[in-house]
Amino acid sequence: MSSSRLPGKVLLTGSKDKSLLKTLYERLLPSKHINKIIIATSTNEFDDLIFEECKKNNIKVFRGSLLNVLKRYYDCAKKYKGEVIVRITSDCPLLEYKLIDKLLLEFNKQNCDYLSNVHPATFPDGYDVEIFTFKSLKKAFVNAKQNYEKEHVTPYIWDNPKKFNIKNYSLNKNYSKFRVTLDYLEDYFLIKKIFNYFEKRKNYFDVSDVLKYLEKNKKVIKNQKFSLVNWYRLHIAKLKTVKLNETVDIRKLRYEKFK
């Protein structure tokens, strides 16, 4: 809720007049391999609205540190006795259960500590999934020292490939140029258009449906200028496994706009 770029974004309307948070929850609910879905929010008063939204919709919710999100994850996983954690952020409201189940099966097949589809990314930005063991989460919690490691939960893991068995799930073609994550108003307009389009046509749609829609309706993509804008840029000098071409400086975009 305390997002500086788009405050209250997860409570904006998603599918069929439901909040994006509830929409995402319902898109994950049919999973055959997820035992519990828990919203891990902060104890900050701004997040009281998220807490109330969860309680209203009978969604499990956990509250913890605002800035030390790694600790929040660790405390939440410890409370609910999670052995394998799937990390999904609420600014990825188009994520769906079939993709999660596919990645969970791959995680079990690889018998690894950490699996994601973002290092490197080939999925559209907004389809980010990370899966890791509680043992790995605990090791990160105990050893992570940098603030960005605590804020973004998993950098300590994927920046230490000698300490963890790390795998990545990739598509045959790179679609990471497409942006369907939620940070800016332009992002929301596109996500809302996608929900409006598909809710009139089918009950369930997946990433392949979204990609077909975007490739056929390029005029609706008003957020392309934010492609590759992410938090990596702020810490690129410290991150060991992120390349410079995986991130864009938002300040340069603003400069180009006004010069």
Secondary structure by P-SEA (a helix, b strand, c coil): cccccccccccccccccccaaaaaaaaaccccccccccccccccccaaaaaaaaaaabbbbbbccccaaaaaaaaaaaaacccbbbbbbcccccccaaaaaaaaaaaaaaccccccccccccccccbbbbbbcaaaaaaaaaccccaaaaaaccaaaaacccccbbbbbbccccccccccccccaaaaaaaaaaaaaaaaccccccaaaaaaaaaacccccccccccccccccccccccccccccccccaaaaaaaacc
